């Protein structure tokens, strides 16, 4: 009888350990899925802006920021300065309504030609840094920056 009680006790400990491990793995899997989604959303903005010129082809250097009122009319990278997309968008400018808990925030800054960490006045350099932050329910979960040249 004592042997059966000890065996039941050991099985109970093993089951409790498996349940605790399963909960931790489920939580880690959820965090991984959120991070993967954030990286996907960053890449969507990168793909969208990669093919656009940095400076407006029509307005030139007169305006830094959106000259057009709508995302569909953004025709250069500096149009995205200060843009925030909730629900987020794809590289085809389509809205991802199923991801409405996520927000893409875009910052475009002119940076020094000799020091990429130093921000300079708008159109005072041939280089810009594009930064995309992805927020989930208002909390930043990922960000990425890249540098573009006007040429």
C-alpha positions as CSV (number, residue, x, y, z in Angstrom):
1,X,0.0,0.0,0.0
2,X,2.8,2.4,0.8
3,X,4.5,1.7,-2.5
4,X,1.2,2.6,-4.3
5,X,1.0,5.9,-2.4
6,X,4.6,6.7,-3.2
7,X,4.0,5.9,-6.9
8,X,0.9,8.1,-7.0
9,X,2.8,10.9,-5.3
10,X,5.6,10.7,-7.9
11,X,3.1,10.7,-10.8
12,X,1.3,13.7,-9.3
13,X,4.6,15.6,-9.1
14,X,5.4,14.7,-12.7
15,X,1.9,15.8,-13.9
16,X,2.2,19.1,-12.0
17,X,5.6,19.7,-13.5
18,X,4.3,19.1,-17.0
19,X,1.3,21.5,-16.5
20,X,3.7,24.2,-15.2
21,X,6.0,23.7,-18.2
22,X,3.2,23.7,-20.6
23,X,2.0,27.1,-19.3
24,X,5.4,28.6,-19.6
25,X,5.9,27.3,-23.1
26,X,2.4,28.6,-24.1
27,X,3.4,32.1,-22.8
28,X,6.7,32.0,-24.5
29,X,5.0,30.9,-27.8
30,X,2.6,33.9,-27.5
31,X,5.4,36.4,-27.0
32,X,7.3,34.9,-30.0
33,X,4.2,35.2,-32.2
34,X,3.8,38.9,-31.2
35,X,7.4,39.6,-32.0
36,X,7.2,37.8,-35.3
37,X,4.1,39.8,-36.2
38,X,5.9,43.0,-35.3
39,X,8.9,42.2,-37.5
40,X,6.5,41.4,-40.3
41,X,4.8,44.8,-39.9
42,X,8.2,46.6,-39.8
43,X,9.2,44.8,-43.0
44,X,6.0,45.9,-44.7
45,X,6.9,49.6,-44.2
46,X,10.4,48.9,-45.3
47,X,9.3,47.3,-48.6
48,X,6.8,50.2,-49.2
49,X,9.4,52.9,-48.7
50,X,12.3,51.1,-50.5
51,X,11.0,51.9,-54.0
52,X,10.1,55.5,-53.3
53,X,12.5,58.4,-53.7
54,X,13.5,60.1,-50.5
55,X,12.5,63.6,-51.7
56,X,9.3,64.5,-53.4
57,X,9.8,64.3,-57.2
58,X,7.4,67.3,-57.8
59,X,7.9,69.5,-54.7
60,X,11.6,68.9,-54.3
61,X,13.1,70.1,-51.0
62,X,10.4,72.6,-50.2
63,X,8.5,70.4,-47.8
64,X,9.6,67.8,-45.4
65,X,6.7,65.5,-44.4
66,X,3.5,64.7,-46.2
67,X,2.6,67.0,-49.0
68,X,-0.4,64.8,-49.8
69,X,-3.2,64.2,-47.5
70,X,-3.6,60.5,-47.9
71,X,-1.4,57.4,-47.6
72,X,-2.5,56.4,-51.1
73,X,-0.8,59.6,-52.4
74,X,2.4,59.4,-50.5
75,X,5.1,59.5,-53.3
76,X,8.3,59.8,-51.3
77,X,9.9,58.6,-48.1
78,X,9.7,61.9,-46.2
79,X,5.9,61.8,-46.6
80,X,6.0,59.1,-43.9
81,X,7.5,61.4,-41.3
82,X,5.4,61.2,-38.2
83,X,2.9,58.7,-39.7
84,X,1.1,56.3,-37.5
85,X,-1.0,53.4,-38.9
86,X,-3.6,51.7,-36.8
87,X,-4.7,49.2,-38.0
88,X,-1.3,48.6,-39.7
89,X,-0.7,48.6,-43.4
90,X,1.0,46.3,-45.9
91,X,3.6,47.2,-48.5
92,X,0.7,47.5,-51.0
93,X,-0.9,50.2,-48.7
94,X,-3.7,47.8,-47.7
95,X,-5.1,48.0,-44.2
96,X,-4.7,44.9,-42.0
97,X,-7.9,45.1,-40.0
98,X,-7.2,41.7,-38.3
99,X,-4.2,43.3,-36.6
100,X,-6.0,46.3,-35.1
101,X,-4.2,45.8,-31.8
102,X,-0.9,46.7,-33.6
103,X,0.3,50.2,-34.6
104,X,3.1,51.2,-36.9
105,X,4.8,54.5,-36.1
106,X,7.2,55.9,-38.6
107,X,9.9,58.6,-38.1
108,X,12.0,60.0,-40.9
109,X,15.0,62.2,-39.9
110,X,17.8,63.8,-41.8
111,X,21.1,62.7,-40.4
112,X,24.7,64.0,-40.8
113,X,26.7,62.6,-43.7
114,X,29.7,62.1,-41.3
115,X,27.9,60.9,-38.2
116,X,24.8,58.8,-38.7
117,X,23.8,59.3,-35.1
118,X,23.5,63.1,-35.4
119,X,20.1,64.5,-36.6
120,X,20.4,67.6,-38.8
121,X,17.9,70.1,-40.1
122,X,15.4,68.9,-42.7
123,X,16.9,68.5,-46.2
124,X,20.3,69.6,-44.7
125,X,21.9,66.2,-45.7
126,X,21.7,63.6,-48.4
127,X,20.9,60.9,-45.8
128,X,17.8,60.0,-43.9
129,X,17.1,57.5,-41.2
130,X,13.8,55.7,-41.3
131,X,12.6,54.2,-38.0
132,X,9.6,52.1,-37.6
133,X,8.2,51.2,-34.1
134,X,5.5,48.6,-33.7
135,X,3.3,48.9,-30.7
136,X,0.9,46.2,-29.4
137,X,-2.0,47.8,-27.4
138,X,0.2,50.9,-26.9
139,X,3.3,49.1,-25.8
140,X,6.4,49.1,-28.0
141,X,7.4,45.5,-28.8
142,X,9.9,46.1,-31.7
143,X,11.6,48.8,-33.7
144,X,14.0,48.9,-36.6
145,X,15.9,51.7,-38.4
146,X,17.6,51.9,-41.7
147,X,19.4,54.6,-43.7
148,X,18.6,55.9,-47.1
149,X,20.3,58.3,-49.4
150,X,18.7,60.9,-51.7
151,X,20.6,59.5,-54.7
